[in-house]
Amino acid sequence: MIIDTIVLREAFEACWDYKTSYLEVSEKGNPALGQCYPTSRVTQFFFPNFEIAEGQVWTGKSTEKHFWNVLEVDGVRYHIDFTWQQFLHGSVVKNFRIRDRATLGDSQRTVDRVELLHERVKAYLASKQAAEEKV
């Protein structure tokens, strides 16, 4: 199976829940809520050239911390955000920086959420591949 961003997005959406979200937040109809950091970290397992961006998003009501991935090719940055849908329509990134992989400093709770999401995504993709091979 070829893992592309479309397949990976499908896997994330199937695997997110309160156990992988920040502070176990959950909102009906908004499965991406609180999933940005573990999602951006797990993305790096499948696409090692993707960096993590940390920024501030203005929702029209408040400023929220947010994480997503960035791929730089020939000096052009491409922003890949699997969790943007958690924000209200019209939200905008106010600023961001690329995180240094060597100094991420994840807490144990964050490491646990990343590992849980990574294991779920791998299992989802393996199941999808097995189903495709039967066809």
Solvent accessible surface area in square Angstrom, and as a share of the most:
residue,aa,sasa,rsa
1,M,70,0.31
2,I,149,0.76
3,I,51,0.26
4,D,60,0.31
5,T,50,0.29
6,I,136,0.69
7,V,26,0.15
8,L,0,0.00
9,R,89,0.32
10,E,69,0.31
11,A,0,0.00
12,F,0,0.00
13,E,76,0.34
14,A,62,0.48
15,C,12,0.07
16,W,18,0.06
17,D,54,0.28
18,Y,102,0.39
19,K,90,0.38
20,T,0,0.00
21,S,0,0.00
22,Y,128,0.49
23,L,132,0.66
24,E,89,0.40
25,V,54,0.31
26,S,91,0.59
27,E,95,0.42
28,K,202,0.86
29,G,78,0.75
30,N,21,0.11
31,P,77,0.49
32,A,0,0.00
33,L,51,0.25
34,G,11,0.10
35,Q,2,0.01
36,C,16,0.09
37,Y,17,0.06
38,P,0,0.00
39,T,3,0.02
40,S,2,0.01
41,R,57,0.21
42,V,0,0.00
43,T,0,0.00
44,Q,12,0.05
45,F,107,0.45
46,F,50,0.21
47,F,45,0.19
48,P,87,0.55
49,N,116,0.59
50,F,13,0.05
51,E,58,0.26
52,I,2,0.01
53,A,0,0.00
54,E,21,0.10
55,G,2,0.02
56,Q,59,0.26
57,V,0,0.00
58,W,102,0.36
59,T,17,0.10
60,G,51,0.49
61,K,164,0.69
62,S,44,0.28
63,T,73,0.42
64,E,72,0.32
65,K,118,0.50
66,H,0,0.00
67,F,23,0.10
68,W,10,0.03
69,N,1,0.01
70,V,3,0.02
71,L,45,0.22
72,E,100,0.45
73,V,68,0.39
74,D,143,0.74
75,G,62,0.60
76,V,78,0.45
77,R,113,0.41
78,Y,113,0.43
79,H,92,0.41
80,I,33,0.17
81,D,34,0.18
82,F,10,0.04
83,T,2,0.01
84,W,85,0.30
85,Q,74,0.33
86,Q,23,0.10
87,F,27,0.11
88,L,93,0.46
89,H,192,0.86
90,G,60,0.58
91,S,11,0.07
92,V,73,0.42
93,V,62,0.36
94,K,122,0.52
95,N,87,0.45
96,F,73,0.31
97,R,136,0.50
98,I,53,0.27
99,R,32,0.12
100,D,80,0.42
101,R,102,0.37
102,A,94,0.73
103,T,96,0.56
104,L,21,0.10
105,G,76,0.73
106,D,40,0.21
107,S,64,0.41
108,Q,123,0.55
109,R,105,0.38
110,T,20,0.12
111,V,48,0.28
112,D,62,0.32
113,R,8,0.03
114,V,8,0.05
115,E,98,0.44
116,L,61,0.31
117,L,0,0.00
118,H,28,0.13
119,E,97,0.43
120,R,60,0.22
121,V,0,0.00
122,K,85,0.36
123,A,63,0.49
124,Y,60,0.23
125,L,11,0.05
126,A,61,0.48
127,S,72,0.46
128,K,55,0.23
129,Q,69,0.31
130,A,49,0.38
131,A,58,0.45
132,E,91,0.41
133,E,123,0.55
134,K,177,0.75
135,V,163,0.93
